[in-house]
């Protein structure tokens, strides 16, 4: 008797499960029917010609990534090639600002040696043993100073401020290849 009851229970569960799955399938089908066959965005889609242009650009980008340049500068970056007068002036100003230059040496009233160092747009007054911009002054001579930075001892000679390079007159005519 119990075996028959278990069989009836199993059949009832299977019928209920099939009914639930049929209802779920009906709900999904109704949802699919709400989706239009032709999208409202069909007019806004990408045309074949535009898609071909996009693929061509993507292929050229991939080709450029695989290309090995023998030049130290990328020929496709125009910033490496074209420099107008303002760019050259800014480059010179950066070089001048970042040059650690001994401007002059002197002696104070007591006879102590003083070095005047130009660096990052400022004139620093330094004596032996002082630290200027991370450089410890070891010795001051008439025309040079010795300093230590990160354990490396260097010497800087007395030097005039670098002169501004003169613009090449050929640049204005376009005969230098820099246009």
RABELVEN-V495871 format. One record per pair of residues at least 4 apart in sequence whose ideal C-beta (glycine too) atoms are under 8 Angstrom apart, sorted by the first residue. I is the first residue (numbers start at 1). J is the second residue. D is the distance in Angstrom with one decimal. If there is no record, write none. Layout:
i->[I;I]
j->[J;J]
d->[D;D]
//
This chain:
i->[1;2;3;4;5;6;7;8;9;10;11;12;13;14;15;16;17;18;19;20;21;22;23;24;25;26;27;28;29;30;31;36;38;41;46;46;46;47;48;49;50;51;52;53;54;55;56;57;58;59;60;61;62;63;64;69;69;71;73;73;73;74;75;75;77;78;81;82;82;83;83;83;83;84;85;85;86;87;88;88;88;89;89;90;91;92;92;92;92;93;94;95;95;96;96;97;97;98;98;99;99;99;100;100;100;100;100;101;101;101;101;101;101;102;102;102;102;102;102;102;102;102;103;103;103;103;103;103;104;104;104;105;105;105;105;105;105;105;105;105;105;106;106;106;107;107;107;107;108;108;112;113;113;113;114;114;114;114;115;115;115;115;115;115;116;116;116;116;117;117;117;117;117;118;118;118;118;119;119;119;120;124;124;126;126;126;126;126;127;127;128;128;128;128;129;129;130;130;131;131;131;132;132;134;134;135;135;135;136;136;136;137;137;137;138;138;138;138;138;139;139;140;141;141;143;143;144;144;144;144;145;145;146;146;146;147;147;147;147;148;148;148;149;167;167;168;169;170;170;171;171;174]
j->[5;6;7;8;9;10;11;12;13;14;15;16;17;18;19;20;21;22;23;24;25;26;27;28;29;30;31;32;33;34;35;40;42;45;50;51;54;51;52;53;54;55;56;57;58;59;60;61;62;63;64;65;66;67;76;74;75;75;77;80;81;80;80;81;81;82;178;178;179;87;88;91;178;88;89;167;90;91;92;165;167;93;164;94;95;96;162;164;165;97;98;99;162;161;162;120;121;119;120;118;119;162;117;119;133;135;156;117;118;119;156;159;161;115;116;117;144;145;156;157;158;159;116;117;118;123;158;161;115;116;158;113;114;115;116;140;141;142;143;145;158;113;114;116;111;112;113;114;112;114;127;127;128;140;125;126;127;140;125;126;127;137;140;145;123;124;125;126;123;124;126;132;145;122;123;124;161;124;132;133;133;132;133;130;132;137;140;145;137;140;137;138;139;140;136;137;136;137;135;136;137;137;147;149;150;147;148;149;147;148;149;145;146;147;145;146;147;148;153;145;146;145;145;146;157;158;155;156;157;158;155;156;153;154;155;153;154;155;156;152;153;154;154;171;172;176;173;175;176;176;178;179]
d->[6.6;6.3;6.5;6.4;6.3;6.4;6.4;6.2;6.4;6.4;6.4;6.3;6.1;6.3;6.4;6.4;6.4;6.3;6.5;6.4;6.2;6.4;6.5;6.4;6.3;6.6;6.7;6.5;6.5;7.0;7.6;7.1;5.9;6.5;5.1;5.0;7.6;6.8;6.3;6.6;6.4;6.5;6.4;6.4;6.3;6.3;6.5;6.4;6.5;6.3;6.3;6.6;6.6;6.4;7.1;6.2;6.9;6.0;7.3;4.2;7.7;6.2;7.7;7.4;7.6;5.3;6.6;6.8;7.2;4.2;5.5;7.4;7.1;7.3;6.3;6.5;6.4;6.3;6.3;7.4;7.3;6.3;7.9;6.5;6.5;6.2;8.0;5.7;6.7;6.1;6.1;6.4;7.0;7.1;6.1;5.7;5.3;7.9;6.9;7.7;7.3;6.8;6.8;4.9;7.2;7.1;6.5;6.9;4.8;7.0;7.3;5.8;7.0;6.2;7.6;5.9;6.9;5.5;4.9;6.8;5.1;6.6;4.5;6.5;4.8;6.5;7.9;7.9;7.8;4.9;6.9;6.4;6.9;5.2;7.4;5.8;7.2;6.0;7.3;7.4;6.9;7.7;4.9;7.1;5.5;6.6;5.9;6.8;5.1;5.8;6.1;7.0;6.6;3.9;6.1;7.1;5.9;7.3;7.7;4.9;7.6;6.5;4.9;5.0;5.8;7.2;5.9;7.8;7.4;4.7;5.9;5.6;7.5;7.4;5.5;7.6;7.4;6.4;7.2;5.4;7.1;4.7;7.2;4.8;4.8;5.0;7.9;7.9;6.9;7.5;5.6;7.0;6.5;5.8;7.3;6.6;7.5;5.4;6.7;5.1;7.5;6.5;7.7;5.9;8.0;4.3;6.9;4.6;6.1;4.8;7.5;6.1;7.7;5.3;8.0;4.5;5.9;5.7;6.8;6.7;4.2;5.3;7.0;7.9;6.2;4.5;5.5;6.4;4.9;6.4;7.1;5.5;6.3;7.3;5.1;7.4;6.0;7.9;7.1;6.8;5.1;7.6;6.8;6.0;7.8;6.2;7.3;4.5;4.8;5.5;6.2;4.7]
//
